[in-house]
Each structure stands twice: as structure tokens, then as C-alpha cells.
Amino acid sequence: MLGYEAMMPSGIAWLGEDEWSMTLAISDINYVAAAEDQQTSIVDRWARFINSYGAGTRLQETIMNRVLDDADVSQLVQKPLRGDQFDFYRSDFNRIVRDKLAAASGNTVTEKYLTVTVQEPDLEKAEATLTRIFHEAEAGLQAMDGCKVRRLNRAERLEGFSHILRPHELFVFNEDEFEPNRKLSTADFVAPWEIDAKDKNGPLIFRNGSGDTYHTVLWMRDYPVWLSDRLISELTEIKCDLTISLHLEPLEQVEGMTLVQRQIAELEMQKITEQKRATKQGIDPEMIPAAVKDNLKEAQDLRDELRSSNQKLFSTVMVLGVSATSREKLEQNVKRVMTVIRKQSCTAEVATYMQLDGLTTELPIGRRRIPMRRTLTTAGAAIIVPFTTQELFVPGGNWYGVNAQSSNALVADRTSTTNGNGFILGTSGSGKSQSGKMEITNVLLSRPDDDIIVIDPEHEYEPLIEAFGGEVIRIHAGSEQRVNPMDIELNVTTSEDDPINAKCEFVLTMLEALVGGKAGLTPEQRSVADRSTLTLYRKYAAEGGAMPTLVELREALAQSGEDAGRELARMLEIYTIGSLGGFSNRTNVNPRNRLVSWDISKLGNELRTFGMMVILDQIWNRVARNRAEGRRTWLYIDEFHLLFSNKYSADYFRGLYKRARKWGLIPTGITQNIEELLANQDARLMLANCDFLLLLGQNATDADSLCELLHFSDEQRRFFTNVQPGHGLMRSGNAVIPMDGRIPTDSALYKLFSTSFGEK
């Protein structure tokens, strides 16, 4: 019944005689939400892909729709209570997730597989052939919007069988335990305890320890001449356990043409027979059944199409397996499936007397046990495109809400993409701050080994920071909180250079910003400043004691005995013992707290560049220290566009986004001023090259600019224009998902996040 004789650890299955198969998991792409020309391109590429396979190779497309229990999904997303002071917020978060899923979610997981069957005399040759085919498929499908291809090993293939045959059982196959103890076969881990197949029309009843599963196999009897590309997508929108398997066996063009010519000859003979019968009855010979004429015309058109193109003929069979926990639910699910099939002008039937053979044909193993076949051209086979609505559910990731199209949970892991760099963009009131704070909360409650840093120019993160025991550092001239710009980490490498040399270079840059003016420091001033700074740090490294400060640097410059040094000392007076001396003392805050917010809301223009330099230096020291300790750092920069009005900050963040991945840093820029951000070429490059993007409500002009830069379709554009707060479009890696990130206004987290006037 399972359709294979043996399965190797590599995932290659021996089907008997000279047939071998492997299964590839293929990621979904957002075909439904793509523009029409992009959909055409996807179908064309898929046609070329399946057309590349020749006779002797069979393909099986399998789309597996599984419904997860609300409790199961909630369990995967929710935060376990830890018995600490934050359990109040974990409980509130868990309530939000439960209510959101219960209200809307379909909780369906759709998995797509491609099983390839080849004919080879032995395992060694089969392994070589299938490996080559895998690499070709990987390259060919990557061109379709970055579709990912992964080859399944034995455990992964068996787990797919288990989802169909033991849907509510825990999959227990373990490769390490199986190999040493071969008392069982692989089939024992996936086959039902018993299959009741007494009824010729089904359903099959899979009896397992957790209860019975009722399963009916349908087969697609006929397709219309003009088949729609919506067949698979509408079937997968049904909330039920459903497996769709389409088998494709390519015929060589000569063989295909011979088959068509034979069909035409048979239809012409049938036409002649009907004409003779009409003549005998005194009827016009042309008055023959329309079906005969239509079939002959269709066959002749097919012959002409094969002659004028490189299309092939495919011998195909499609089966659909529908499951439920009771007969009543199964009948309802079958009716819903048949309704969709009829809506697409197709015809399906129950596989009478062939339920077991239909089940084998359904399983992603590459066997076609039912004898019925339907011939399709490459174009006809390709239009049954397996791609539908993209989902994103990465276990262990952060919760962002639900998919606005399917209402399934939306969970992404920025640590698993090529780079974690990101942006959250939206007009005022679109929910961007709430989205950023929700992600911060996710990290705080789920990733105890990660640190979070926030740059807050609008003084709006303090409630969140204080609620989670973080440190708010207010940076401005009159602040009692002090940060020493001369702080150095001697035991942490912040660059490829020696820590002291790297810090001396930073001090020179800082002095340029403070007192250099438009012309910058003179060579003499740079020389004496570098020498004085180097002396201070070498003394500190050798003797220890208190960290050097700007006051001590000014004193060293004054005592250098050089005019350039004394001049620099006079220029630094206002920043050390004068009215702008807020950065002249030793640090009296805790920048090493797990959660730190740098509040720059009162940082005036006079000290803005210098203050940002100090903050960014502190942040990079923290990132370098965390990297050495194996800790990840999340950095959130609100009102990101403001930083690009300052050349130093702009240059710094351009470099930071390039270096972030190697240093375990995940930076996120948050802004409502999209136009100003897009006007900066560096910011545009950063935006185009980040792997995470939240586009919340945008005005029409900004939406057009973003679509042009990021290549979003008109269909995708509508998800971030004229939408409610909390709605938008999320891109994570290659996945582009419409999102609904709203949370209830009566929740504790909403009150903590809200910046709306009157809601505090």
C-alpha cells in the first residue's frame, strides 16, 4: 500500500524492479497576489521546468493541506510562563494570540512536494541521476521568485506519509535509533494500525491509537479545454485535511505525435461511420453529433500545436485524498472539494473499487496504481501550477499577527534569513511603533540571551523600557545621567585594529566634529591630539584605575607644550568645564543592561552630532562585547530619517548595516517620513538590501516609490495603501505576506505600546 520496497537514509526509495524515487520540498511563492504579467512569467517558467524532463522520468506534484488545532498553533506561538515578574505580560500576549487565532485563523499548513522517479539498474546509478536532477531543479526553481528546493531524507519523507496515514499520532521515527535496531521496517512507523476498506466507494478507515480517520480518494476524470490556474489555490483554501497529487509522465515528441495521429485517425473513422448512418437515415451527412466534431477539431489543433512548438504530451492522473475524523465531516469536506472542482469546470469522481490503489497513487512516493490517464500538453499541465498563497510560520520565530489573506498565524525568524537588517515604514498612526514594540516584546519574552537597544528621539519608549526593567539613558546638555565618550573596551575587539588605536581614531573623529569646524583639524592639532590620547590610554592599560575623560584629555593637551595642543584645550573648554559639559564626566549609568533606551529627545542641535557619536560608539562597544560572549544584539532606531540629515550618522549606519550580520547585530530602522528616506541614495540601498521589511499604511506617492524600488506588484501594493492601522505587507527573506498585526485595545500590551493622544 505504501508503494515502495525499501527506503535509504538519503531519502531515495526503491519502488521495485528498476524504479527509484526522491522527494523535494519546494517553498511556496505568492502566485495569487502577484501581478498578471508576473503570474504569466511563473507559469511560463514552470512549463519550461516540467518540459525539461524526458521519457523515462516521472514527476509527481503533491500539495498537502493540513489543519492544525487552534491549541496546537497557540502552543507553538505562545510564551511559556517562567515564574518571573514578566509573566503578567506573557499571559496578556498569550491571550492576544488565542483570541486572534480563534476569531479568524484557518490554521492550515500547506506543504508542497515534487517527487521524481527514474529508471536505473542499481542504487549507485540512481543516486547519481537523482542528485543531478536535484541540482537542476534547485537552479531552475530558484528563478521563480526565489522558490527554495530542499531534498528530503528518509525521516522527512516518512513524516509526510505519517501526516496522511497517522494524522493525530506523534511521529516517532528516529534515524539514530532505527539503524542499530532493525527489528522494525520503516513502514511500521507510518502505516496505520489497520485499514478498513470494506466499502467499494470508501471511505477508507485508518485505525490508530489516537482514534479513527476517515479518508476518501477522488480522481479527476476530465478537465475543460481552457483550464484555470485557480484550481489548486481554491482547493487549498478549503479548511480540511486534503492531499492533491498530480502525476506527470512525459512522452517523447515522436511518441506523442504518433498518439495524437492515432487519435485523429480513430475520430475520423468515427466521423465517417456517423456520416454513413446519417445517409442511410436520409439525414444530411454533416448532421453528426457535435461531440465527434469537437473532439476531432481539438485533436487536430493539438497536432498543429505540437508541430509548431517544443511542447510535449504528458500522460497524467490527478487524485485527491480527503480526510476527517468522522463520516459526517468527511462527507461535508468531499462536498466542498467537489464544489470547487465543478466551479473550475472539471469533473471528479470517487475512485470506486480502487480506494487502496488511489491511496498509493496519492502518497508522495511516485507510484500510479490507478489505470485512468488523461493526456495534457506542457501548457495544460503547467497551468495546474502548484503555487498558491505564501505562508510564513517559522517555529521559534517572532509573532507578527496573522496572514491577511488566509488568517493563518504569521511567525518569522529574522535570525534565519541571509541578513537580519530591517525597516518598519508607515505614515503617522499606521501602527509602526506598535509593530516595533511588539517585536521588542517578543524578543524580551522569548530570547533571554539576546539584548535590545533602542534609539528614541521622541521619548515614546520609556513606558515599555521601564515595564521590562530596562535602562533609559537621557542624553542632553543638562542631563544628570552621564556617558563618558572616552570609555574603552580593552578586552574586546571592535574592529580589525588594536582596541587602543581604534579608540584613538574615534577620538580624533569626535574632536573633528566638536571643534574642527568646516576645515577640520590642522595636521599639527591631529598630531598632538593623537599623541595625548594614546598616552592616556596606554597609561590606563598599564596601570588600570579610573577611565580617562574629556577633562583629562583637555588637561593633557594643555600640558603638551605645543601651541596646537593649547589651542585645542581652549576650544574644548565649553565641552568640559563649560555649559555643554554633559559628556565630560565618567559614566554613571548602566549601558550594559539587557534592555537600554537612548533617549535623545532633548539633545539640541549644538550637541546632536557629538551626542550621536558617543551613543553609537557605546552601542558598537556593546555589540562587540556581545559578539565575544555569543549574545545577539537587536537595535531599533526610531525616526530613522533624522539620522540621515547628519553626515556622520548617515555614514555610520550605512557601514553598520553592511557589517551587522557578522557581528550578531539585527538593526531596524523605523520612520514615517518615507519621502525623506527615499531621497537619500544610501538609505535606498540599505532599504533594497535588507531581508526584513514591514510596510504599513503608506500614502500614494510613497507607495509608488516603494513599489518601484522594491518591485512590488499592484496587487501587493493594495495591502499597504488605504488600509487600517496595523495592516500592511511584510517581507522576510523571499516571503512576501500581507499582514494583520492589530491587537485588542483592552490588552495590557496595547496600553504599554500606545502613543495615541488620550490613550495614556
N, C-alpha and C positions, 0 to 999 in steps of 0.2 A: 504493500500500500504506500510506503514512503517513497518508492521509486528508485532506490539506489541499493547497490550491493555492499559497498564499503565507502567510508569517508576518511580521508587522510587528515592529519593535523593541520596541513596547509590550507584545508578547506576544499581541496579537489575531491569530487565524488566520482566513484566508478559506478556507472549505471548498468554495467553488464556488457558482454561482448567487447566491442572496441569503442564504447562511448564514455566520455568523461566530461564533467561539467564543473564550472566555478560560478560563484555569485558575487556580483559587485553591488555595493550600496552606493546609490547616486543621490546627491543632495538635490533638494527642490530649488527651483528658481521662480521668481514672481511672474509667471507667464500671464496669469489672469489680469494683473494690474499693469502689464506692460502696454506701451503704445502699439497701435496696429502694425506699423512697419517693423517694430521690434518683434512682435509675435510672428510675423511672416518670416523674419530672419531666423528665429528659433526653429520654426517648423522646417525651413529650408535646410538648416544645419543638421537637424535631426534626421531628415530624409537622406542627406548625404552620408550621415553616420551609419544608418542601417543598410544603406545601399552598398556600403564598402565591404559587407560580408558576402562571401561567395557560397556556392553549393558545398554541402558537407558540414556547414556550421549552422547551428540553430540558435535563435535568440528567444528569450522569454522575458517579457516585461511584467513585473509583479508590483502592484500597488496595494499595500496592506494598510487598511484603515482600522485603528484600534481605539476603542472608547475607554478612557481611564475613569475610575470612580473619582468623584469630587474629593473624597477623603484622601485618595492616593495622591492626586495632584497637590492638594493643600499640604500634605505631608512633605512632598518634595520641595515646596516653596517656603513653607513656614519656618520660623526661627524657634529652635528648641529653647526652653527656659533654662537658665543657668544658675538660678538662685542668687543673682546679684541685684544691684539697685536698678538695673535697666530692664528687668523682666516686665515692668509695667508697660514699657514701650514695645517690647516683644509681643506681649499679649494683644496690644492695640493693633500692631502690624498684622498679626495672625488673624484677627477679626476682620480686618480690611480685606485680606486675601480670601478668606472663607466667603464673605458676603459677595465679593466681586465675582468669584467663580460660580457661586450658587445662583447668582442673578442672570448670568449671561453665557458662561463658558460652555462650549461643546465638549471640551476636554478630549478632543480627538488627536491622536498621533498618527500621521500618515508617513509611512516609510516606503521608499521606492528601491526596487532591486532590478538588476539586469543579470540574468543567468545565461551563460554562454556554454553551449555543448559542442564538442568537437569529436571527431573520429580519429583515434590514434591507436597503434598496436600495443603500446605499453605506457606505464606511468611516467617514465622519464621523458618520452616524446610529448606526452600530453602536458606535462608540466612546462616544457619549453614553449609549446604552442600557446597555451593559456596565458603564460607570463607575457609573451609578446602581444597577445590580444589585449591584455590588461593595460599595458603601457600605451598602446594605440588608442584605446578607449579613454584613458586618462587625458591624453593630449587632445583628442577630438572633442570631448565634452567640456573641457576647460574653456574652449572658445565660446561656449553657450553661456554667457553671463557668469562665467566662473564656476560652473557646475563642478562639484567635487566628486571624485570617484575613489572608493575605498574597497579593497579586496577583502572579503570575509574569510576568516579562518574557520576551523571546524566548529568551535564553540559558538561562534556568531551565527553560522548557518543553522545549527541545531536550535538555537534560541528562536530563530524565525519560525521554525517548524512548531516549536513549543507554543508560541503565541496563538497559532491556529488550532492545534490539537489539544493543548492543555491550557486554555486561556486564563484560568484562575489558579493555576498551580505555580509554585515557586520553581524557577529553572535552577537545577542543582548540578548540572554537568560542570565538572572541573577538570581541566586538562592534566594538571599535576597529579590528581588522584586517580584519573582514569587509566593512564598509561601503565603504571606499575601493577594495577589490579584489573586484569582483563576478564573478570567473571561475567561482566555485562557487555552488551554491544551498545553502540551509540543509539540505536533505535529504542532501547529501553528507557532512555532519558526523555524521549519526546512523544512516543506513541501513546495514545490513550490506554487506560487500563482495559477498556472494552469498547468495541464499536458495534452498535445495534444498527443493522442495515436491512431489517426485515421488509420495510415498505419500499416497493419498487420506485415510488415517486419521492422517496425521502420523507421526512428528514433523516439524516444520519444522526445517531445519538452517541456522543463521546462521553463515556462514563469515566469519571476521575474521582479522586478522593475528596475534592472540594465541591463536587456536585456534577450534574449533567449539563452538557452543552448541546443544543440542537443546531444542526448545520445542513443547509440545502445548497446544492450546486446547480447553477443555471449555466446554459451555454448560449452564446449569441448566434442565432440562426441566420440572421440576414442584416445587412447594412443598406442604407439608402445610397443612391448614386452620389449624392452630394452629402458626405458625412461631415458633421460639425466637429470642431476642435473642443467643444464644451462637454463631450461625453464623459471623460474621466473626471474633469473638475466638478461636474454636477453630481456624479456618483460619490465622490469623496466628501461632498458637503453633507451627505446623509450621516446622521449621528447613529451609527451602528457598526458592529464588527463586520468588516467587508474586505474580501480579498479579490482583486481583479488580476487575472493572468492572461496575457496575450502572447501566444506562441507564433513565432515567425520563422518559416523555413524558406530561405531564398532559393529560387530556381535560376539556373544559368539562362542567359538570354535566349540561346538557341532552343533550350528545353521549354522555356516559357512561350516562345513564339510558336513552337510545334503544338503546344497545348491549346493555344488560342486558335490556331488554324483548324485543329481538330474540332474545337467547339463550334467554329463558324461553319464547318462542313456539316456537322450534325444539325445545326439550326437551319441551314439551307435545305437539307433533306426534309426536315420537319415542315419548312415553308412549302416545299413542292408537294408534300403529302396533303397539306391543308388546302392547297390550290386545287389539286385533283378532286378532293372531296367536295369542294365548293362547286366545281364544274359539273360533277355528277348530279348535284342537287339544284342545278340551274341558277347558281348564285355567281355573281361577279367574282372571278378568281382572286381579285385583290382584297375581297372581303374575308380576310383571315383574322384569327384572334390577334388583338393588339399586343398581347404579351410576347407572341412569337416575333412580331416586327421589332418591338422594343429590345428584346434580348439580342436579336441579330444585329441591330444598329449599335447596341452597346458593345458587342464583341468586335464588330468592325472598327469602331472608334478606338477600342483598346489595342487592336492590331496596329492601327495607324500611329497611336501614341508610342508604342514600343519601338516601332520603326524609326520614329523621328527623335527619340531621346535615349538616354542611357538608363532609363528606369528598368527595374527588374519586376518579376512577378514573385509574390510571396504566397506560399501555402500557409494559411493561418487558421487558428482556432482561439476563441476567447471564451473563458469560463469565469464565472463569478461565484464565490463562496460566501454565503450569508450565515451569520451565527447569532444565537440569542440564548438566554438562559431558560426559556420556556417556549412551548409550541405557539402560544398566542403572540408573544413578542416576535418570534421568528416570522409568523405569517404577516404581521404588520411591517416588519423590515423588508420582506420579499415584495410586498405590495409597493412600498416606497421605491425600491430599486426598479421594479417593473415600470412604475410611473415615469421615472427619469428616462429609462430606456425608450419607452414609447414616445416621450416628448422629443427625443432625438431621432425619431422616425426609424428606430432599429427594432428588431424582433428578437426576443429571447424566450427560451423555454426551460422547464425543469428537465434535467438530464435523466429521463425515465430509464429505469433498468441499468443506469450507468453512474449511479451516485459515487460508488467507490472509485471507479475509473476517473470520474470527474474530479474527485478529491486529489488523486495523484497528479492529475493534469494541473490542478490549482496550485499545488505546493511548489515553491521555488527551487526545483531540482532539475528541470529540463526535460521531463518526460511528458509525452502526449498520448494518453491512453484512450481517449475517446476518438472515434474514427471520423467524425464530421470535420470537413475542411471548407474554408472559404478563400477564394483567390483574390488577392488585393495587389494593386501596383505599389511601387515605392511611395508615391504620393498619397495613396489611400491609406497605407499602413502608417505613414508619418503623421497624418492628420490626427490619429489617435495618440496625440502627444501626451506623455505621462506627466508633464509638469503642470502644476496647478497653483495653489496659493502657498506662498512660502511661510513656514512657521519657524519660530526660534524658541527652543526650550533647551537650555544647557544646564543640566543638573549641577548644583553648586554655584550657579551664577547669581546675578542680582535681579530682583523683580522690578519690572518697569510698567506693569499693568497687564492689559490683555491686547491681543491682536484685534484691531478694529474691524477686520473682515470676518474672521472666524470665531472671535471671542475666546480663543484659547489663550492660556497663560503665556506671557511674554517674558522670558528669562534669558538674559545674555551674560556672557562672561568676558569682560574686556581683557582679562589676563591671558586668554587663549587665542586672541587674534594676532595678526602679524605685528601690529603695534597697538598699544592701548590709548594712543593720543585721541582726544575727542573735543567736540564742541557741542554746546547746547545753545540753540539760537531761537529767538522768538520775540515778538513785539511785547510791549508792556502789557501785563495782565494775561499773557498766554499760558502761564504756568511754568516758565523756565526755572525760576528759583525753587519752586516746589519739586520739580524733577531732579534738580541738582541735590537738594536736601534729602530727597528720598534715596538717592544713590548713596549719599554720605551715610545715611542711617543704615542702609543695607550693609555697607562695609563695616560700620561700627559694631553692628549686632551679630555679624556672621564671620568676620575675619579678624580675630583677636590679635593676629601677628602683623597686621597692616596698620600703618599710620596715616593720618589725614591732616593736610594743611590747607587753610583757606586764606585767600587774599580778599578782604572785604572792604570795598571802597564806599559802601552805602550804609554801613552799620546795621545790617539786617540779619546777620548770622548769630549774633550774641545769644539769643534765647536757646537756639539749638546747641551751641557750644557749651553753655552753662548747664543745660539739661543732662548732657553726657559727660560732665566733669572735665571739660576741656579748658584750655588756657586762652583767654582773649588778651592779645597784646596790642595796646593802643599806641600808635606811632604818630606823634606830633610834637611841636616845639615845647608845649607846656605840660606834656605827659609826665607823670611820676614814674611810669614804667620805663626802664632804661634798657637799651640794647647797645652793646659795645661793637662798633664796626671793626675793631681790631681783633675780635675773637678769632682764634686759630685752632684747628684740629691737627695736632702734630702726629697723631697716630692713625689718621685717616687720609687716604689719598683722594683728593678731589679732582685731580687731573693727571695727565701723564708726567707732570713735572714734580719736583720736590715740593712738599707742602709749604715750606718757608718761601721758596722762590715764587710759587703760585700766589701766595698771600701778598708778597711784596708787589707783584704785578697788579693785584686788585687794589692795593692802597694807592698806587700811582694813578690808576684809573679814577679812583674816588677823589683824589686831590685835583685831578683834571676837571672833574665835574663841579667840585666845590669852589675852587679859586682860579682855575685855569682860564676862564673866560673863553671868548671865541677863538683866540690864538692858541690856547693851551699853555702848558708849562714850557719854559725855556729848557734847553739841554742842561744848563747849569742847575736849574731847580729840580729837574728829574733826577740828576745825578746825586745831589745832596739828599733828596728825599728817599731815594732808593737805599743809599748808604745808611742813613739814620734808621730807616725801618728794618733793614737787615740786621743792624746791630741790636736793636730792641728784641727781635725775635730769637736771635742766636743766644742772647743772654737768658731769655725766658726758657729756651730749650735746654740750656745748660744748668741753670740754677733753679728753675721752677718758680714758685711764688705766684704773685698776682698777675693776671693777664694785662698786657700793655693797653693803654688807652690813647685816645687822640690828644689828651692833655700831655702825656709823656712824650708823644711824638712831637708836639709843638715845642716842648722844652728841649728835646734833642736837636731839633732844627735850630732853635735859638742859640744853643751852645755849640753849634757846628763850627763856628769861627769863620763862616763864609757869608758873604753878603746875600747870596741866593737863599741860604738857609734862614737868615734873619728875616728876609722879606717874606718868605713862606710862613714863618712863625707869626708875623704881624697879620698876614692875611687870614690865618686860621683862628685868630683871637675871638672873633664873633661866634665861631662854631665850637669853641672850647670853654671860655670863661664869659662869653657874651650872651646876648638874648637868644641866640639859636644854638645853645649848648646842650640840647637834648640828647645828643649822641656822644657826649664827652666822658661819660662815666661807665663804670663796669656794669655788665648785665645783671639786672635784679629780677628777671622773670624766668620762667621755665620753658624755653623753646623746645625742650625735649619731651613735653607732654605728648601722649599719643594723639591728641586732637588739639590743634593750635589754629587760632584765627588771628591773622594780622589785620587789625582794623586801621585803615588809612583814611577814614572818612574826614578827619580833621587835619590831614597832612597838607600844609599850604604849598603854594607854588614855589616858594623860595627853597624849600627843602624836599620837594617832590622827587626830583631825580636822585639826590643823595639818599633820601629815605628808602626809595625803591632799591637802590644799590645795596644798602645794608640788609634789607629784608631778603632780597634774592640771594645774597651771599650766605645768610643764615640758613635759608631753605636748601641751598645746594650743599652746605655742610651737613645738614640733616639727611639729605638724600644719600650722600657719600657714606655717612656713618651707617645708615640703614642697609645700604648695599653690602657693607662689610659684615653686618650682623645677619644678613639673609632676610631682611624685612622689606616689604614693599611699601612704597610711598604714593599716596593719592594726593594730587594738588588741584585745587579748584580756584580759578581766577575769575571773579565776577567783574562785570563791566569791562570785559577784556579789551574792547576797542580803545579804552582810555590809555592803555599801556602803549599803544602804537603811536600816540601823539608825542611820545618821548623816545628819542633815537636809541638811548641806551637800553631801555626796557624792550623795545622792538627787536633790537639785535640779540638781546639776551634770550628772549622767548623763541626766536627763530632757531637759535642754536640748541635751546633746551628741548624743543620738540624733535630735533634730529637725534639727540643723544639719549632721550628718555628711556627707550626700550632696554638698552644695555645697562642702565643704572637702576632698573626696577622701579621706574617712575611712571605714573599714569596721570598726565596732565589733562585738565578740562577747562577750556575757555567758555565763559558764559556771557552773552551780551544780547541786548535788544537793538543796538544800533548796527544793523546789518550793512547798511549802505556805507558807513564809515569803515567798517571792517573790510568790505569788498574793495574799497578804494585803495587799499594798501596791497601791493603786489606780494609782499612777504606773507601777509595774512592769508591771501588767496591760495598761495602754495601750501601753507600749513593746513588750510581747510580741505584742500583737494587731496592731501596725502594722509589724512587721519582715518583711522579704521572705525571710529565710533562717532555717530552724529545723531543728535536729536533736533529735528526741525519741527518746532511748534508753530502756532499761528503766525503767518507772515502777510505783509501787505503785498499787493500785486506786483509792484516794481521789484521788491526784494526777491519775491518768488521767481520771477522771470530770470533774474541774475543768478540765483542759486541753481535753477534748472539748467542754465547754460553752462555753469561751471562744473556741476556735479552730474550732468547728463541724466536728469530725472525726466520721466515721460509726463505728458499731460495728465494721464490717469493717476500717476503718483503725486503730481502737483496738487490735485484737489484734496489730498489728505492733510495739507498744511496751509491751505488758504480758505478763508471763511469757515473756520472750524471753532468749536467751543474750546475754552481753556482746558488744558490737559490732553487735548488731541493733537496728533502730529504724525510724523514719519520718522522711523528710527532705522539707521543703518549701522549694522555691526558686522564687520568683515564683509562678506559678499551678500549677506542677508539684508533685504530692504523690506521693512514691515510697517504697515500702518498701525498706530498705537492709540490706545485709550488709557491714559495714566491718571485719570481722576480718582480722588479718594473722598470718602464721606466728610462733609463739613463738620459733623459732630464728633469726629475722631480726635484723640489727643494729639496725634501726629499732625493733623491738619492745622490745629491751633498752634502747634510749635512751628510749622513751616510758614504760615500765612503772613504775608506782608501787606495785605489789603487794608486800607484805611477803615477803621471802625471794627475790625475783627480781632483786635488785641485786647 
